[in-house]
């Protein structure tokens, strides 16, 4: 059976599922508790069988997970379902993944939740009170820091140390799309007013202008290579691969799919959106060639990589999930489900513990 | 179930209830049956709630219960439906794009999906809605990978027969 048929069936299933209406499940359960015995108890013989099956399935699931781990090589795995906690405290483990939610209707707050290893609950990262609302935010590659930028035109930058809880304002830097290098030593950002791209050395505090894109370039985005030696800068006139001095190494077609998450862990490819074709592509860093990346069904957008597989956010409110595909957009597999209630994901970033080698 | 567990359970139902209903709707093809199926699975989860280690595990438990209960319900009530491989009146070729095509497509595919046997439908949902691998699907349903492949193949074939607009086979087997 062709993969095209599978994709069409996949799309159809998601569309049919959209016809399902929300149900007052708790009311039904409470009514059921008082009225009739649960169906399970009417079939006691089934209970034992189900228990045995569940035990067998747990073993099978462990075996399946082990098999999955052989196919990709990140150091950590995600739980099957991630829930959110408003009041929990961050556990001592390393932070694997950050979920940033879309702004709610009451204010511009875009809260972020952090998931540490061996946990299934992502914990709310408190506001510092200094940067209100966030234009961009991302987890650092080592999972030790979280970078946020305020809504203001001359935006404040803050880098939250997730282990110490301290906040670094990068020497008072203001800029758009501040993006931390994978080794954590450099911060690249854009000046909204001038369009200058600046590189901030977090150790020495020096600030160097490495590119000039002209004023009102509010649509910058940056993507660091895994080696922290190069970056892709998206400006007014397109995207370009640049070195630390700002020298243009190669022009690239399209715009970055999701900042530094767009780089494959091996540093060879980038996830990009190509306006010319209206679709996503895997772009070779070496020669700039683009290979179409068909989106899986379910209102999908690519977020990044885990091993050599592409991670997609799919599904609508109430049923969002992360799935992975190969570089051709095939072999779709569930990575994790996001139990967010009625809230919607704005962006998700993760550390190299989940990205894999690089 | 103590007060804290009760609160966690309520939060779980509030947060994940609709996602579960969506899956159950695909499995049953009916809103009320879907609600019944989810309710049954949640009732079971309540009984084991104290031994479920976290909300993520709870969802896995509830989903497993839904899939298996759906098939066992079919076994108990198999006389109530007669699944067929081919829809009696396959859709005719349409001459040109039409604004109503999308909803028509959905109706035809939904009809075809509902005509599948429950096992085939469950396999299809697990493979192409839940995005599980063949191995994961086999483990979950307690059947062999070969059975998953054959059920999936037959189900896709039936779906394609039901809707001529589905692409003809152009690639290899997966």
Interface residues (C-beta under 8 A of the other chain):
Chain A: X1 X2 X3 X4 X5 X6 X8 X9 X10 X12 X13 X14 X15 X16 X17 X18 X19 X20 X21 X22 X23 X25 X26 X28 X29 X32 X38 X39 X40 X46 X50 X53 X54 X56 X57 X60 X61 X63 X64 X67 X79 X80 X81 X82 X83 X120 X121 X318 X319 X321 X323 X331 X332 X333 X334 X337 X339 X340 X341
Chain B: X10 X12 X13 X14 X15 X16 X17 X18 X19 X21 X22 X23 X24 X25 X26 X31 X34 X35 X38 X39 X40 X42 X43 X44 X46 X47 X54 X55 X56 X57 X59 X60 X61 X64 X65 X68 X72 X105 X106 X109 X110 X113 X124 X125 X128 X129 X130 X131 X132 X133 X135 X136 X139 X140 X142 X152 X153 X156 X157 X159 X160 X166 X167 X168 X169 X170 X171 X173 X174
